């Protein structure tokens, strides 16, 4: 049977371990809150920075975007954002390994980040030197001229709501279905 000194030593060890673990997790939290990942696409024309929560904190563009259509700019912003977000789980794994180490909680945190952030995009091959980047152009579909519209058909009159018939359960025989339940002040 353990004597009082053994019990006190066990409690002191538990308290010390809990305090050390708490400090490690606080250090991890501080490092995670400093995460800032920047990625660029379109030969650096569009850059997006995401913060510790994966949301964009900065978007930068060079003069090269002037040669792009608005749809291309938007697509490049999203691509750069996803590219930056895809680096988050890797960065989180580095931080947890450096601060807390490998345990069930850190594995869960990293696994959740992997599930919630986009996978790394497939690397795009740059166009051969001297050739402009390929752009996919879409032709607008020609719309047929509007045909002469017939006047809209008259709407049928709404059917009256049938009233509930009084049943044997009704104490006073009224259901008050024609009265509002809203207050009138």
C-alpha positions in Angstrom: 0.0 0.0 0.0 1.3 3.4 -0.9 2.1 5.6 2.0 1.4 9.4 2.2 4.8 10.4 0.9 4.2 8.4 -2.3 0.8 9.9 -2.8 2.1 13.4 -2.3 5.0 12.8 -4.8 2.5 11.4 -7.4 0.2 14.5 -7.0 3.2 16.8 -7.3 4.4 15.0 -10.4 0.9 15.3 -11.9 0.7 19.0 -11.2 4.2 19.7 -12.6 3.3 17.7 -15.8 0.0 19.5 -16.2 1.8 22.9 -15.8 4.5 21.9 -18.4 1.9 20.6 -20.8 -0.2 23.8 -20.4 2.9 26.0 -21.2 3.7 23.9 -24.3 0.1 24.3 -25.6 0.2 28.1 -24.9 3.4 28.3 -26.8 1.8 26.4 -29.7 -1.2 28.7 -29.7 1.0 31.7 -29.8 2.9 30.3 -32.8 -0.3 29.3 -34.6 -1.7 32.8 -34.2 1.4 34.1 -36.0 0.9 31.9 -39.1 1.0 34.0 -42.3 1.4 32.2 -45.6 1.8 34.0 -48.9 1.6 32.3 -52.3 1.7 33.8 -55.8 0.4 32.6 -59.2 0.5 33.9 -62.8 4.3 34.4 -62.6 3.9 36.5 -59.5 1.2 38.8 -60.9 -1.2 37.8 -58.1 -0.2 37.1 -54.5 -2.5 36.2 -51.6 -1.6 36.0 -47.9 -3.7 34.0 -45.5 -3.6 34.2 -41.7 -3.8 31.6 -38.9 -7.5 30.9 -39.7 -6.9 30.5 -43.4 -8.7 33.7 -44.3 -7.0 36.1 -46.7 -5.3 39.0 -44.9 -3.7 40.5 -48.0 -4.0 40.5 -51.8 -1.4 42.1 -54.1 -1.3 42.4 -57.8 1.3 43.7 -60.2 0.8 45.6 -63.4 0.7 42.3 -65.3 -2.9 41.9 -64.3 -3.8 44.7 -66.7 -3.4 42.2 -69.5 -5.8 39.8 -67.8 -9.6 39.7 -68.1 -11.6 40.2 -64.9 -12.4 36.5 -64.8 -8.7 35.6 -65.1 -7.9 38.0 -62.3 -10.6 36.5 -60.1 -9.5 32.9 -60.9 -5.9 33.8 -60.1 -6.8 35.3 -56.7 -8.8 32.2 -55.8 -5.9 29.9 -57.0 -3.3 31.9 -55.0 -5.6 31.8 -51.9 -6.1 28.0 -52.2 -2.4 27.5 -52.8 -1.6 29.4 -49.6 -4.4 27.6 -47.6 -3.1 24.3 -48.8 0.2 25.0 -46.9 -1.6 25.5 -43.6 -1.7 21.9 -42.4 2.0 21.4 -43.1 2.8 24.6 -41.2 0.6 23.5 -38.3 2.3 20.1 -38.2 5.7 21.8 -37.9 4.5 24.1 -35.1 2.9 21.3 -33.1 6.0 19.1 -33.5 8.3 22.0 -32.3 6.2 23.0 -29.4 4.1 20.2 -28.0 5.3 17.1 -29.8 3.3 14.2 -31.1 0.2 13.3 -29.1 -3.4 12.5 -29.7 -4.5 16.2 -29.5 -1.9 17.5 -32.0 -2.6 14.6 -34.4 -6.3 15.6 -34.2 -5.5 19.3 -34.8 -3.4 18.5 -37.9 -5.9 15.9 -39.2 -8.7 18.5 -38.9 -6.7 21.0 -40.8 -6.0 18.5 -43.5 -9.8 17.9 -43.8 -10.7 21.6 -43.7 -8.1 23.1 -46.0 -7.7 22.5 -49.7 -5.2 19.9 -51.0 -2.1 21.3 -52.6 -2.9 22.2 -56.2 -1.3 20.4 -59.1 1.7 22.3 -60.3 1.1 24.1 -63.5 3.8 23.9 -66.1 5.0 27.3 -67.2 4.6 28.0 -70.9 7.7 27.5 -73.1 9.9 30.5 -73.3 8.9 33.0 -75.9 5.3 31.8 -76.0 2.5 33.8 -74.3 0.5 31.9 -71.8 -2.5 30.1 -73.2 -5.9 31.6 -72.4 -9.1 29.8 -72.7 -11.6 32.1 -74.4 -15.3 31.6 -74.3 -17.6 32.9 -76.9 -20.8 34.3 -75.7 -23.8 32.4 -76.9 -26.0 34.5 -79.1 -29.4 34.9 -77.6 -32.4 34.6 -79.8 -34.4 37.8 -80.1 -37.3 37.7 -77.6 -40.5 36.4 -79.2 -43.6 38.5 -78.8 -45.0 37.5 -75.4 -48.6 36.7 -74.9 -50.2 38.5 -72.0 -49.9 36.5 -68.8 -52.8 34.2 -68.0 -54.9 35.5 -65.2 -54.1 33.9 -61.8 -56.8 31.7 -60.4 -58.5 33.0 -57.4 -57.1 31.5 -54.2 -59.2 28.7 -52.8 -60.7 29.6 -49.4 -59.2 27.7 -46.5 -61.7 25.2 -45.2 -62.6 25.8 -41.6 -62.1 23.0 -39.2 -65.3 21.6 -38.0 -66.0 21.5 -34.3 -65.3 18.1 -32.8 -66.3 16.5 -29.5 -63.0 17.7 -28.0 -63.8 21.3 -28.4 -65.0 22.7 -25.2 -66.8 25.7 -26.6 -67.1 24.6 -30.2 -64.9 27.4 -31.6 -61.4 27.0 -33.1 -60.6 30.7 -33.6 -59.0 29.9 -37.0 -60.1 33.3 -38.3 -58.3 35.2 -35.6 -54.6 36.2 -35.5 -52.4 34.8 -32.8 -50.2 37.9 -33.1 -50.6 40.6 -30.5 -52.2 43.9 -31.5 -50.8 46.6 -29.3 
